Amino acid sequence: MGVADAFSSQSSPKTKLSAHPHDFEVTPELSERMYKKALEITKSKVRGGDSEPFFKEPFIDAAFSANIFLWDTAFMCCFAKYHMDELPVYQALDNFYGRIEDDGYICREYRANGEPLWSKDHPVSINPPLLAWAELEIYEVNKNEDRLREVYPILKKNFQFHVDRYQGEEGLFWGDTLGMGMDNIPRAPRDWEPEHGNGMTHRELGARLDNMTGASPEEKLEIFITEYVDTRQGVWNKQGRLIDFTAQMAMFALQLKQIAEVIGETGDLEAYDEFHSEVKSALNEHCWNEEDAFYYDLGYGEQVQRRHIGMYWTLLGDLVPQDRLDRFLSHLTDPNEFNRLTPLPALSAADQDYIGWGDYWLGGVWAPTVYMVLKGLTRAGEDDLARQLAEKVYTNVAIVFEATDTFWENYAPDLITYGMPSKKDFCGWTALIPISVYREYIT
């Protein structure tokens, strides 16, 4: 499926996208230029070959560093699925499958030599469990049942690893803020002070190490890995219960069920239904706040009333009862929360730590979580809302593209610009906007 297929349905000379205060018009020519540029950047960063110490087969890569990242790779599959003749998508996933351990553990990050960066016992060792999602995103395009049959045992084993290691007795899942992909999302109450540890945030630890003289980058990394467990996030981790991780595991069960149905593994279906039902009951019992109409993480058994975009994984996890859906979605259309100039910031603007120019996950608008919300709205049957939000995000990304001729790691919610900080020429996942969001929500 080539670039031409994405534009063949356009019959009008202009595609006028409303929702922008200055009535900016994204022409078909601009959309096509964005699409082609996203592909160009992605293809330029394909890795694998004789120059690699370990990963010898070509694969798509975020090019964030010499390491490979599971979180980035899963989201890249969600746009690369349309261009598998040009982009080696399956090999990017196979790089992780090939490193799976006997108990189902797959590290979130591997070095260029194939070794895991994080030990299995470290709280930062895993990313959100999105491998089955990536496989099904691809399957919806190519209908390759043989591929699903091949990877199902690996995915099933990885699912069980997460259940055995990270599910609490109440049915919810604990995980690490940094490991869950949204690096500096505030999980703890603003006034919380740890009883032990060094009291630093992981960013403060990183800044200290940056200023350390006489230590090599590898030595600094080892210090960070060791000392992270004593930071505020590290101390908070294991007792916390996370909405996003819990919802992702519910979604994982649904996806394994879907794969099992496709390949005829009917003996597993009941177990996935039971798991999903138990998680749904636990999340709605412990984490739903009726007054605020929102799901909250738990900390020390109490709801932590901080709203971030990760709560909307509950849509893809099919966890929100119908009688709660409208009120829960109202936060997405509230300009004082998630419906900013560029919608769907990582942190609600109602949070005291929200930053309008981004500051990474304290307000940045990120393509992966934008895509997650849109897909969740589609699953919930909220097509009009999904399209409205998609148009606003797409328009503003187009404006920034026209000014800079490239794509950025994240975008500012309250200014029409890239986020600060933000990497440029970044199609590790930002190509989701000019490719997948364009194809699925704009045209």
MOFENLIN-V238023 format. One record per helix or strand. SS is the DSSP state (2 for helix, 1 for strand). FROM is the first residue (numbers start at 1). LEN is the number of residues. If there is no record, write none. Layout:
ss:SS from:FROM len:LEN
ss:SS from:FROM len:LEN
This chain:
ss:2 from:3 len:5
ss:1 from:14 len:2
ss:1 from:26 len:2
ss:2 from:28 len:17
ss:1 from:47 len:1
ss:1 from:59 len:1
ss:1 from:68 len:2
ss:2 from:70 len:14
ss:2 from:89 len:9
ss:1 from:109 len:2
ss:1 from:116 len:1
ss:2 from:131 len:12
ss:2 from:145 len:22
ss:1 from:167 len:1
ss:1 from:173 len:1
ss:2 from:202 len:9
ss:2 from:217 len:14
ss:2 from:232 len:8
ss:1 from:241 len:1
ss:2 from:243 len:21
ss:2 from:266 len:21
ss:1 from:288 len:2
ss:1 from:294 len:2
ss:1 from:298 len:2
ss:1 from:302 len:2
ss:1 from:308 len:1
ss:2 from:309 len:8
ss:2 from:322 len:11
ss:1 from:345 len:1
ss:1 from:347 len:1
ss:1 from:358 len:1
ss:2 from:360 len:3
ss:1 from:365 len:1
ss:2 from:367 len:13
ss:2 from:383 len:22
ss:1 from:408 len:1
ss:1 from:411 len:1
ss:1 from:418 len:1
ss:1 from:420 len:1
ss:1 from:424 len:1
ss:2 from:431 len:12
